[in-house]
């Protein structure tokens, strides 16, 4: 019983941390200028895709 509760708590915390990291990464990308985004090969419309891809990769 305790192990199940502990696993659920860890899973919830992990999910919350991933969501926070995604919001932080999206904010950082949105703060870049269009020229800076272009330098790294992105446009503003690419940001949601990049964030989603990163989340999928980290969820592995």
PDB file of N, CA, C and O in Angstrom:
ATOM      1  N   UNK A   1       0.818  -1.200   0.000  1.00  0.00           N
ATOM      2  CA  UNK A   1       0.000   0.000   0.000  1.00  0.00           C
ATOM      3  C   UNK A   1       0.862   1.263   0.000  1.00  0.00           C
ATOM      4  O   UNK A   1       0.639   2.177  -0.794  1.00  0.00           O
ATOM      5  N   UNK A   2       1.864   1.305   0.913  1.00  0.00           N
ATOM      6  CA  UNK A   2       2.726   2.480   0.986  1.00  0.00           C
ATOM      7  C   UNK A   2       3.516   2.659  -0.300  1.00  0.00           C
ATOM      8  O   UNK A   2       3.719   3.780  -0.765  1.00  0.00           O
ATOM      9  N   UNK A   3       3.960   1.543  -0.872  1.00  0.00           N
ATOM     10  CA  UNK A   3       4.744   1.615  -2.107  1.00  0.00           C
ATOM     11  C   UNK A   3       3.903   2.200  -3.240  1.00  0.00           C
ATOM     12  O   UNK A   3       4.400   2.976  -4.057  1.00  0.00           O
ATOM     13  N   UNK A   4       2.639   1.824  -3.281  1.00  0.00           N
ATOM     14  CA  UNK A   4       1.746   2.335  -4.322  1.00  0.00           C
ATOM     15  C   UNK A   4       1.539   3.842  -4.167  1.00  0.00           C
ATOM     16  O   UNK A   4       1.558   4.582  -5.151  1.00  0.00           O
ATOM     17  N   UNK A   5       1.345   4.283  -2.945  1.00  0.00           N
ATOM     18  CA  UNK A   5       1.169   5.714  -2.685  1.00  0.00           C
ATOM     19  C   UNK A   5       2.452   6.462  -3.019  1.00  0.00           C
ATOM     20  O   UNK A   5       2.408   7.543  -3.606  1.00  0.00           O
ATOM     21  N   UNK A   6       3.580   5.900  -2.652  1.00  0.00           N
ATOM     22  CA  UNK A   6       4.866   6.540  -2.942  1.00  0.00           C
ATOM     23  C   UNK A   6       5.081   6.648  -4.448  1.00  0.00           C
ATOM     24  O   UNK A   6       5.519   7.690  -4.936  1.00  0.00           O
ATOM     25  N   UNK A   7       4.778   5.583  -5.187  1.00  0.00           N
ATOM     26  CA  UNK A   7       4.927   5.622  -6.645  1.00  0.00           C
ATOM     27  C   UNK A   7       4.014   6.671  -7.265  1.00  0.00           C
ATOM     28  O   UNK A   7       4.414   7.377  -8.191  1.00  0.00           O
ATOM     29  N   UNK A   8       2.789   6.775  -6.759  1.00  0.00           N
ATOM     30  CA  UNK A   8       1.850   7.771  -7.273  1.00  0.00           C
ATOM     31  C   UNK A   8       2.350   9.185  -6.982  1.00  0.00           C
ATOM     32  O   UNK A   8       2.242  10.070  -7.831  1.00  0.00           O
ATOM     33  N   UNK A   9       2.897   9.397  -5.788  1.00  0.00           N
ATOM     34  CA  UNK A   9       3.417  10.714  -5.431  1.00  0.00           C
ATOM     35  C   UNK A   9       4.616  11.076  -6.304  1.00  0.00           C
ATOM     36  O   UNK A   9       4.740  12.219  -6.746  1.00  0.00           O
ATOM     37  N   UNK A  10       5.485  10.121  -6.550  1.00  0.00           N
ATOM     38  CA  UNK A  10       6.653  10.361  -7.403  1.00  0.00           C
ATOM     39  C   UNK A  10       6.220  10.659  -8.830  1.00  0.00           C
ATOM     40  O   UNK A  10       6.765  11.557  -9.472  1.00  0.00           O
ATOM     41  N   UNK A  11       5.247   9.912  -9.327  1.00  0.00           N
ATOM     42  CA  UNK A  11       4.748  10.143 -10.683  1.00  0.00           C
ATOM     43  C   UNK A  11       4.116  11.526 -10.803  1.00  0.00           C
ATOM     44  O   UNK A  11       4.317  12.213 -11.804  1.00  0.00           O
ATOM     45  N   UNK A  12       3.360  11.936  -9.797  1.00  0.00           N
ATOM     46  CA  UNK A  12       2.732  13.257  -9.817  1.00  0.00           C
ATOM     47  C   UNK A  12       3.788  14.358  -9.775  1.00  0.00           C
ATOM     48  O   UNK A  12       3.691  15.345 -10.504  1.00  0.00           O
ATOM     49  N   UNK A  13       4.786  14.188  -8.929  1.00  0.00           N
ATOM     50  CA  UNK A  13       5.853  15.191  -8.834  1.00  0.00           C
ATOM     51  C   UNK A  13       6.634  15.268 -10.139  1.00  0.00           C
ATOM     52  O   UNK A  13       6.977  16.362 -10.587  1.00  0.00           O
ATOM     53  N   UNK A  14       6.918  14.133 -10.751  1.00  0.00           N
ATOM     54  CA  UNK A  14       7.642  14.103 -12.013  1.00  0.00           C
ATOM     55  C   UNK A  14       6.861  14.809 -13.103  1.00  0.00           C
ATOM     56  O   UNK A  14       7.429  15.570 -13.887  1.00  0.00           O
ATOM     57  N   UNK A  15       5.571  14.565 -13.156  1.00  0.00           N
ATOM     58  CA  UNK A  15       4.713  15.219 -14.147  1.00  0.00           C
ATOM     59  C   UNK A  15       4.702  16.728 -13.941  1.00  0.00           C
ATOM     60  O   UNK A  15       4.777  17.489 -14.905  1.00  0.00           O
ATOM     61  N   UNK A  16       4.610  17.157 -12.701  1.00  0.00           N
ATOM     62  CA  UNK A  16       4.604  18.591 -12.410  1.00  0.00           C
ATOM     63  C   UNK A  16       5.939  19.234 -12.786  1.00  0.00           C
ATOM     64  O   UNK A  16       5.963  20.340 -13.325  1.00  0.00           O
ATOM     65  N   UNK A  17       7.034  18.556 -12.509  1.00  0.00           N
ATOM     66  CA  UNK A  17       8.349  19.103 -12.852  1.00  0.00           C
ATOM     67  C   UNK A  17       8.542  19.192 -14.366  1.00  0.00           C
ATOM     68  O   UNK A  17       9.106  20.164 -14.866  1.00  0.00           O
ATOM     69  N   UNK A  18       8.075  18.182 -15.088  1.00  0.00           N
ATOM     70  CA  UNK A  18       8.171  18.228 -16.555  1.00  0.00           C
ATOM     71  C   UNK A  18       7.356  19.384 -17.124  1.00  0.00           C
ATOM     72  O   UNK A  18       7.807  20.074 -18.038  1.00  0.00           O
ATOM     73  N   UNK A  19       6.166  19.595 -16.590  1.00  0.00           N
ATOM     74  CA  UNK A  19       5.325  20.694 -17.058  1.00  0.00           C
ATOM     75  C   UNK A  19       5.982  22.039 -16.754  1.00  0.00           C
ATOM     76  O   UNK A  19       5.939  22.954 -17.576  1.00  0.00           O
ATOM     77  N   UNK A  20       6.580  22.156 -15.590  1.00  0.00           N
ATOM     78  CA  UNK A  20       7.265  23.402 -15.225  1.00  0.00           C
ATOM     79  C   UNK A  20       8.450  23.644 -16.146  1.00  0.00           C
ATOM     80  O   UNK A  20       8.668  24.766 -16.603  1.00  0.00           O
ATOM     81  N   UNK A  21       9.214  22.597 -16.418  1.00  0.00           N
ATOM     82  CA  UNK A  21      10.362  22.726 -17.313  1.00  0.00           C
ATOM     83  C   UNK A  21       9.907  23.143 -18.715  1.00  0.00           C
ATOM     84  O   UNK A  21      10.552  23.971 -19.358  1.00  0.00           O
ATOM     85  N   UNK A  22       8.804  22.572 -19.185  1.00  0.00           N
ATOM     86  CA  UNK A  22       8.289  22.909 -20.513  1.00  0.00           C
ATOM     87  C   UNK A  22       7.872  24.379 -20.566  1.00  0.00           C
ATOM     88  O   UNK A  22       8.170  25.070 -21.540  1.00  0.00           O
ATOM     89  N   UNK A  23       7.184  24.863 -19.529  1.00  0.00           N
ATOM     90  CA  UNK A  23       6.777  26.270 -19.492  1.00  0.00           C
ATOM     91  C   UNK A  23       7.994  27.186 -19.473  1.00  0.00           C
ATOM     92  O   UNK A  23       8.009  28.219 -20.143  1.00  0.00           O
ATOM     93  N   UNK A  24       9.009  26.811 -18.707  1.00  0.00           N
ATOM     94  CA  UNK A  24      10.230  27.606 -18.616  1.00  0.00           C
ATOM     95  C   UNK A  24      10.945  27.644 -19.969  1.00  0.00           C
ATOM     96  O   UNK A  24      11.381  28.707 -20.413  1.00  0.00           O
ATOM     97  N   UNK A  25      11.062  26.501 -20.614  1.00  0.00           N
ATOM     98  CA  UNK A  25      11.716  26.445 -21.925  1.00  0.00           C
ATOM     99  C   UNK A  25      10.947  27.252 -22.966  1.00  0.00           C
ATOM    100  O   UNK A  25      11.548  27.958 -23.775  1.00  0.00           O
ATOM    101  N   UNK A  26       9.633  27.149 -22.946  1.00  0.00           N
ATOM    102  CA  UNK A  26       8.816  27.910 -23.892  1.00  0.00           C
ATOM    103  C   UNK A  26       8.988  29.403 -23.640  1.00  0.00           C
ATOM    104  O   UNK A  26       9.107  30.179 -24.588  1.00  0.00           O
ATOM    105  N   UNK A  27       9.001  29.812 -22.383  1.00  0.00           N
ATOM    106  CA  UNK A  27       9.190  31.219 -22.050  1.00  0.00           C
ATOM    107  C   UNK A  27      10.532  31.710 -22.572  1.00  0.00           C
ATOM    108  O   UNK A  27      10.615  32.786 -23.164  1.00  0.00           O
ATOM    109  N   UNK A  28      11.598  30.914 -22.351  1.00  0.00           N
ATOM    110  CA  UNK A  28      12.930  31.319 -22.807  1.00  0.00           C
ATOM    111  C   UNK A  28      12.973  31.463 -24.330  1.00  0.00           C
ATOM    112  O   UNK A  28      13.566  32.409 -24.847  1.00  0.00           O
ATOM    113  N   UNK A  29      12.355  30.542 -25.038  1.00  0.00           N
ATOM    114  CA  UNK A  29      12.345  30.639 -26.496  1.00  0.00           C
ATOM    115  C   UNK A  29      11.535  31.848 -26.968  1.00  0.00           C
ATOM    116  O   UNK A  29      11.925  32.530 -27.916  1.00  0.00           O
ATOM    117  N   UNK A  30      10.420  32.107 -26.312  1.00  0.00           N
ATOM    118  CA  UNK A  30       9.592  33.260 -26.695  1.00  0.00           C
ATOM    119  C   UNK A  30      10.306  34.586 -26.420  1.00  0.00           C
ATOM    120  O   UNK A  30      10.016  35.591 -27.069  1.00  0.00           O
ATOM    121  N   UNK A  31      11.224  34.592 -25.476  1.00  0.00           N
ATOM    122  CA  UNK A  31      11.968  35.806 -25.154  1.00  0.00           C
ATOM    123  C   UNK A  31      13.045  36.125 -26.191  1.00  0.00           C
ATOM    124  O   UNK A  31      13.518  37.260 -26.253  1.00  0.00           O
ATOM    125  N   UNK A  32      13.438  35.151 -26.999  1.00  0.00           N
ATOM    126  CA  UNK A  32      14.447  35.394 -28.027  1.00  0.00           C
ATOM    127  C   UNK A  32      13.864  36.244 -29.145  1.00  0.00           C
ATOM    128  O   UNK A  32      12.667  36.195 -29.424  1.00  0.00           O
ATOM    129  N   UNK A  33      14.725  37.015 -29.771  1.00  0.00           N
ATOM    130  CA  UNK A  33      14.284  37.811 -30.921  1.00  0.00           C
ATOM    131  C   UNK A  33      14.122  36.882 -32.129  1.00  0.00           C
ATOM    132  O   UNK A  33      14.602  35.748 -32.126  1.00  0.00           O
ATOM    133  N   UNK A  34      13.444  37.383 -33.148  1.00  0.00           N
ATOM    134  CA  UNK A  34      13.286  36.592 -34.372  1.00  0.00           C
ATOM    135  C   UNK A  34      14.645  36.265 -34.985  1.00  0.00           C
ATOM    136  O   UNK A  34      14.833  35.176 -35.527  1.00  0.00           O
ATOM    137  N   UNK A  35      15.588  37.193 -34.905  1.00  0.00           N
ATOM    138  CA  UNK A  35      16.935  36.956 -35.448  1.00  0.00           C
ATOM    139  C   UNK A  35      17.653  35.853 -34.671  1.00  0.00           C
ATOM    140  O   UNK A  35      18.335  35.015 -35.261  1.00  0.00           O
ATOM    141  N   UNK A  36      17.498  35.857 -33.347  1.00  0.00           N
ATOM    142  CA  UNK A  36      18.126  34.817 -32.533  1.00  0.00           C
ATOM    143  C   UNK A  36      17.512  33.451 -32.828  1.00  0.00           C
ATOM    144  O   UNK A  36      18.221  32.450 -32.928  1.00  0.00           O
ATOM    145  N   UNK A  37      16.192  33.422 -32.965  1.00  0.00           N
ATOM    146  CA  UNK A  37      15.537  32.168 -33.315  1.00  0.00           C
ATOM    147  C   UNK A  37      16.024  31.664 -34.671  1.00  0.00           C
ATOM    148  O   UNK A  37      16.271  30.471 -34.851  1.00  0.00           O
ATOM    149  N   UNK A  38      16.158  32.582 -35.614  1.00  0.00           N
ATOM    150  CA  UNK A  38      16.629  32.203 -36.947  1.00  0.00           C
ATOM    151  C   UNK A  38      18.037  31.629 -36.871  1.00  0.00           C
ATOM    152  O   UNK A  38      18.356  30.680 -37.588  1.00  0.00           O
ATOM    153  N   UNK A  39      18.886  32.191 -36.011  1.00  0.00           N
ATOM    154  CA  UNK A  39      20.249  31.692 -35.842  1.00  0.00           C
ATOM    155  C   UNK A  39      20.287  30.236 -35.397  1.00  0.00           C
ATOM    156  O   UNK A  39      21.204  29.497 -35.755  1.00  0.00           O
ATOM    157  N   UNK A  40      19.300  29.829 -34.622  1.00  0.00           N
ATOM    158  CA  UNK A  40      19.263  28.430 -34.171  1.00  0.00           C
ATOM    159  C   UNK A  40      18.321  27.575 -35.018  1.00  0.00           C
ATOM    160  O   UNK A  40      18.022  26.429 -34.682  1.00  0.00           O
ATOM    161  N   UNK A  41      17.863  28.159 -36.120  1.00  0.00           N
ATOM    162  CA  UNK A  41      17.062  27.391 -37.077  1.00  0.00           C
ATOM    163  C   UNK A  41      15.601  27.243 -36.734  1.00  0.00           C
ATOM    164  O   UNK A  41      14.959  26.276 -37.145  1.00  0.00           O
ATOM    165  N   UNK A  42      15.059  28.201 -35.975  1.00  0.00           N
ATOM    166  CA  UNK A  42      13.656  28.133 -35.569  1.00  0.00           C
ATOM    167  C   UNK A  42      12.907  29.397 -35.974  1.00  0.00           C
ATOM    168  O   UNK A  42      13.500  30.445 -36.229  1.00  0.00           O
ATOM    169  N   UNK A  43      11.594  29.264 -36.026  1.00  0.00           N
ATOM    170  CA  UNK A  43      10.711  30.411 -36.140  1.00  0.00           C
ATOM    171  C   UNK A  43       9.766  30.361 -34.945  1.00  0.00           C
ATOM    172  O   UNK A  43       9.717  29.363 -34.226  1.00  0.00           O
ATOM    173  N   UNK A  44       9.034  31.415 -34.741  1.00  0.00           N
ATOM    174  CA  UNK A  44       8.097  31.436 -33.604  1.00  0.00           C
ATOM    175  C   UNK A  44       7.082  30.289 -33.684  1.00  0.00           C
ATOM    176  O   UNK A  44       6.679  29.729 -32.665  1.00  0.00           O
ATOM    177  N   UNK A  45       6.684  29.958 -34.895  1.00  0.00           N
ATOM    178  CA  UNK A  45       5.689  28.886 -35.044  1.00  0.00           C
ATOM    179  C   UNK A  45       6.272  27.511 -34.723  1.00  0.00           C
ATOM    180  O   UNK A  45       5.514  26.559 -34.539  1.00  0.00           O
ATOM    181  N   UNK A  46       7.585  27.383 -34.651  1.00  0.00           N
ATOM    182  CA  UNK A  46       8.227  26.113 -34.310  1.00  0.00           C
ATOM    183  C   UNK A  46       8.260  25.850 -32.809  1.00  0.00           C
ATOM    184  O   UNK A  46       8.441  24.707 -32.390  1.00  0.00           O
ATOM    185  N   UNK A  47       8.090  26.873 -32.005  1.00  0.00           N
ATOM    186  CA  UNK A  47       8.272  26.732 -30.559  1.00  0.00           C
ATOM    187  C   UNK A  47       7.367  25.658 -29.949  1.00  0.00           C
ATOM    188  O   UNK A  47       7.875  24.820 -29.205  1.00  0.00           O
ATOM    189  N   UNK A  48       6.056  25.633 -30.219  1.00  0.00           N
ATOM    190  CA  UNK A  48       5.233  24.577 -29.615  1.00  0.00           C
ATOM    191  C   UNK A  48       5.695  23.160 -30.010  1.00  0.00           C
ATOM    192  O   UNK A  48       5.680  22.244 -29.187  1.00  0.00           O
ATOM    193  N   UNK A  49       6.101  22.997 -31.265  1.00  0.00           N
ATOM    194  CA  UNK A  49       6.566  21.686 -31.715  1.00  0.00           C
ATOM    195  C   UNK A  49       7.847  21.285 -30.986  1.00  0.00           C
ATOM    196  O   UNK A  49       7.998  20.134 -30.577  1.00  0.00           O
ATOM    197  N   UNK A  50       8.758  22.226 -30.826  1.00  0.00           N
ATOM    198  CA  UNK A  50      10.022  21.941 -30.152  1.00  0.00           C
ATOM    199  C   UNK A  50       9.770  21.562 -28.702  1.00  0.00           C
ATOM    200  O   UNK A  50      10.358  20.604 -28.200  1.00  0.00           O
ATOM    201  N   UNK A  51       8.913  22.296 -28.033  1.00  0.00           N
ATOM    202  CA  UNK A  51       8.595  22.004 -26.633  1.00  0.00           C
ATOM    203  C   UNK A  51       7.929  20.638 -26.513  1.00  0.00           C
ATOM    204  O   UNK A  51       8.274  19.856 -25.626  1.00  0.00           O
ATOM    205  N   UNK A  52       6.983  20.347 -27.394  1.00  0.00           N
ATOM    206  CA  UNK A  52       6.311  19.045 -27.361  1.00  0.00           C
ATOM    207  C   UNK A  52       7.308  17.918 -27.613  1.00  0.00           C
ATOM    208  O   UNK A  52       7.278  16.901 -26.920  1.00  0.00           O
ATOM    209  N   UNK A  53       8.181  18.086 -28.585  1.00  0.00           N
ATOM    210  CA  UNK A  53       9.181  17.062 -28.894  1.00  0.00           C
ATOM    211  C   UNK A  53      10.112  16.832 -27.719  1.00  0.00           C
ATOM    212  O   UNK A  53      10.463  15.692 -27.414  1.00  0.00           O
ATOM    213  N   UNK A  54      10.514  17.903 -27.060  1.00  0.00           N
ATOM    214  CA  UNK A  54      11.394  17.779 -25.902  1.00  0.00           C
ATOM    215  C   UNK A  54      10.692  17.024 -24.768  1.00  0.00           C
ATOM    216  O   UNK A  54      11.304  16.195 -24.094  1.00  0.00           O
ATOM    217  N   UNK A  55       9.406  17.317 -24.565  1.00  0.00           N
ATOM    218  CA  UNK A  55       8.654  16.614 -23.525  1.00  0.00           C
ATOM    219  C   UNK A  55       8.546  15.126 -23.824  1.00  0.00           C
ATOM    220  O   UNK A  55       8.689  14.294 -22.928  1.00  0.00           O
ATOM    221  N   UNK A  56       8.294  14.795 -25.085  1.00  0.00           N
ATOM    222  CA  UNK A  56       8.191  13.379 -25.479  1.00  0.00           C
ATOM    223  C   UNK A  56       9.529  12.681 -25.267  1.00  0.00           C
ATOM    224  O   UNK A  56       9.574  11.543 -24.799  1.00  0.00           O
ATOM    225  N   UNK A  57      10.621  13.367 -25.613  1.00  0.00           N
ATOM    226  CA  UNK A  57      11.960  12.795 -25.458  1.00  0.00           C
ATOM    227  C   UNK A  57      12.258  12.542 -23.990  1.00  0.00           C
ATOM    228  O   UNK A  57      12.767  11.478 -23.635  1.00  0.00           O
ATOM    229  N   UNK A  58      11.942  13.516 -23.126  1.00  0.00           N
ATOM    230  CA  UNK A  58      12.226  13.374 -21.702  1.00  0.00           C
ATOM    231  C   UNK A  58      11.332  12.326 -21.050  1.00  0.00           C
ATOM    232  O   UNK A  58      11.752  11.660 -20.103  1.00  0.00           O
ATOM    233  N   UNK A  59      10.119  12.174 -21.539  1.00  0.00           N
ATOM    234  CA  UNK A  59       9.204  11.185 -20.965  1.00  0.00           C
ATOM    235  C   UNK A  59       9.657   9.775 -21.304  1.00  0.00           C
ATOM    236  O   UNK A  59       9.337   8.813 -20.604  1.00  0.00           O
ATOM    237  N   UNK A  60      10.424   9.672 -22.412  1.00  0.00           N
ATOM    238  CA  UNK A  60      11.038   8.461 -22.898  1.00  0.00           C
ATOM    239  C   UNK A  60      10.345   7.252 -22.602  1.00  0.00           C
ATOM    240  O   UNK A  60      10.799   6.172 -22.979  1.00  0.00           O
TER     241      UNK A  60
END
